[in-house]
Amino acid sequence: MNVLVTGCAGFIGTNFVYYYLRNHKDSFIVGLDKLTYAGNIQNFSNLKEEEKKNFIFVKGDISNLELVNYLFSVYDFDVVVNFAAESHVDRSIFDPATFVLTNVLGVQSLLSVAMSFWKKGDSWKSGKKFIQVSTDEVYGSLGPDGYFTEETPLDPHSPYSASKAGGDLIAKSYYHTFGMPVIITRCSNNYGPYQFPEKLIPLMVWNALNHKELPVYGDGKNVRDWLYVEDHCRAIDLVIEKGKIGEVYNIGGHNERENIYVVKKIIEILRNKTGDSKINESLIKFVKDRPGHDRRYAMDPKKIINELGWKHSFSFEEGLEITIDWYLNNLDWVRSVISGDYLKFYEKNYSNR
Ligand SMILES: NC(=O)c1ccc[n+]([C@@H]2O[C@H](COP(=O)([O-])OP(=O)(O)OC[C@H]3O[C@@H](n4cnc5c(N)ncnc54)[C@H](O)[C@@H]3O)[C@@H](O)[C@H]2O)c1
């Protein structure tokens, strides 16, 4: 099986490459990534020798038709898993255009090239699949009760989620209009190794270790449904294997936690692990809420559980321990990724909050 994994050098893409190569020794992955501030080629330095033989990295943009055409012509892909995206809500507020370019137009470019190789006349080559990796955020916000199902209407509230919804809809339109073998997955908040330290969990870990403020939006009571990244990778693997063309699958582990709970738990685990008494709740600073901040996300993953036999295997507290251990053992990785563009962005936009 030849698989094109786009956005392979980001957080979930990296974890997916490791997961897939470990579990499918007869597969070959071409990883395509533009290497924005969020992508890091060094992430692959821990691949084993036998895994390296089944993986090639290509630096490039999913919107680069010539390059993607070339890759399809050489590797005759069976599956595309599209992780490539601008993924940070805060950044989408400062620069929505970049999000539309990659998350909407980029998806369309990728679909068009895949279609040109997979469709011969009126018929499609068999066994092909285009997996569009999406997010619970496309559904908007929930009140205190209820869950997002695959039938929940899309109601995105941020430029990030709107651009992801746009990508989903263009992918869906390729299925309905052309019969393209598209499957959309929508996952809740992921956490785990290799996550860029602008997202809640690694940001809090890094700031706490450096005795810096822990900025919490609003009253800290926004709820997210957390999923350990390996559980997400396993779900996508199952969708590749057994997912039905044209379907949407929600992925979530019923691990709903308020942001303030997550931050306090990180403090507790870090203080226990390091013995550093300066890591305590006085570091928490409530800051002005993010515009358009969704209150609560929670997924109903019944469909993927019942139809594909998926089940999450990590509780939130278990996954958090593993994640924090990974960051403590990889502080050089954090130092190397938080330079340049990342620091400039935060100094420009957040220095006086
Ligand atoms: N992180 C989460 O909690 C979460 C949850 C649900 C869904 N998702 C989705 O999963 C996917 C991966 O998320 P992530 O957290 O790993 O994001 P990330 O920001 O860590 O990684 C994105 C990767 O895409 C690459 N990229 C960006 N624009 C590109 C382009 N035009 N061409 C090629 N590569 C490009 C970046 O260099 C980076 O390596 C995204 O589509 C995101 O919307 C993420």
The ligand as a MOL file (V3000), in Angstrom:
LIG
                    3D

  0  0  0     0  0            999 V3000
M  V30 BEGIN CTAB
M  V30 COUNTS 44 48 0 0 0
M  V30 BEGIN ATOM
M  V30 1 N -4.6440 18.9270 17.0780 0
M  V30 2 C -5.9140 18.6180 17.2880 0
M  V30 3 O -6.3750 18.5930 18.4400 0
M  V30 4 C -6.8130 18.2650 16.1420 0
M  V30 5 C -8.0740 17.7470 16.3980 0
M  V30 6 C -8.8940 17.3870 15.3270 0
M  V30 7 C -8.4500 17.5490 14.0370 0
M  V30 8 N -7.2320 18.0780 13.7870 0 CHG=1
M  V30 9 C -6.7940 18.2200 12.3930 0
M  V30 10 O -5.7180 17.3310 12.2110 0
M  V30 11 C -4.7880 17.8620 11.2670 0
M  V30 12 C -3.3990 17.8980 11.8860 0
M  V30 13 O -3.4360 18.7170 13.0420 0
M  V30 14 P -2.1220 19.0000 13.8990 0
M  V30 15 O -2.5560 19.3260 15.2650 0
M  V30 16 O -1.1360 17.9270 13.6750 0 CHG=-1
M  V30 17 O -1.6070 20.3280 13.2000 0
M  V30 18 P -0.1330 20.9220 13.1340 0
M  V30 19 O -0.3150 22.3900 12.9930 0
M  V30 20 O 0.6890 20.4150 14.2400 0
M  V30 21 O 0.4560 20.3020 11.7820 0
M  V30 22 C 0.0530 20.7280 10.5230 0
M  V30 23 C 1.1430 20.3720 9.5380 0
M  V30 24 O 0.6970 20.7590 8.2320 0
M  V30 25 C 1.7720 21.3670 7.5460 0
M  V30 26 N 1.2200 22.2830 6.5450 0
M  V30 27 C 0.5580 23.4510 6.7520 0
M  V30 28 N 0.1880 23.9950 5.5730 0
M  V30 29 C 0.6060 23.1320 4.6030 0
M  V30 30 C 0.5140 23.1280 3.1910 0
M  V30 31 N -0.0900 24.1260 2.5460 0
M  V30 32 N 1.0510 22.1130 2.5100 0
M  V30 33 C 1.6820 21.0950 3.1660 0
M  V30 34 N 1.8050 21.0500 4.5000 0
M  V30 35 C 1.2690 22.0580 5.2210 0
M  V30 36 C 2.5570 22.0990 8.6400 0
M  V30 37 O 3.8860 22.3500 8.2330 0
M  V30 38 C 2.4590 21.1060 9.7860 0
M  V30 39 O 3.5240 20.1930 9.7520 0
M  V30 40 C -5.3290 19.2360 10.8850 0
M  V30 41 O -6.0320 19.1110 9.6880 0
M  V30 42 C -6.2780 19.5860 12.0110 0
M  V30 43 O -7.3070 20.4240 11.5610 0
M  V30 44 C -6.3970 18.4370 14.8070 0
M  V30 END ATOM
M  V30 BEGIN BOND
M  V30 1 1 1 2
M  V30 2 2 2 3
M  V30 3 1 2 4
M  V30 4 1 4 5
M  V30 5 2 4 44
M  V30 6 2 5 6
M  V30 7 1 6 7
M  V30 8 2 7 8
M  V30 9 1 8 9
M  V30 10 1 8 44
M  V30 11 1 9 10
M  V30 12 1 9 42
M  V30 13 1 10 11
M  V30 14 1 11 12
M  V30 15 1 11 40
M  V30 16 1 12 13
M  V30 17 1 13 14
M  V30 18 2 14 15
M  V30 19 1 14 16
M  V30 20 1 14 17
M  V30 21 1 17 18
M  V30 22 2 18 19
M  V30 23 1 18 20
M  V30 24 1 18 21
M  V30 25 1 21 22
M  V30 26 1 22 23
M  V30 27 1 23 24
M  V30 28 1 23 38
M  V30 29 1 24 25
M  V30 30 1 25 26
M  V30 31 1 25 36
M  V30 32 1 26 27
M  V30 33 1 26 35
M  V30 34 2 27 28
M  V30 35 1 28 29
M  V30 36 1 29 30
M  V30 37 2 29 35
M  V30 38 1 30 31
M  V30 39 2 30 32
M  V30 40 1 32 33
M  V30 41 2 33 34
M  V30 42 1 34 35
M  V30 43 1 36 37
M  V30 44 1 36 38
M  V30 45 1 38 39
M  V30 46 1 40 41
M  V30 47 1 40 42
M  V30 48 1 42 43
M  V30 END BOND
M  V30 END CTAB
M  END
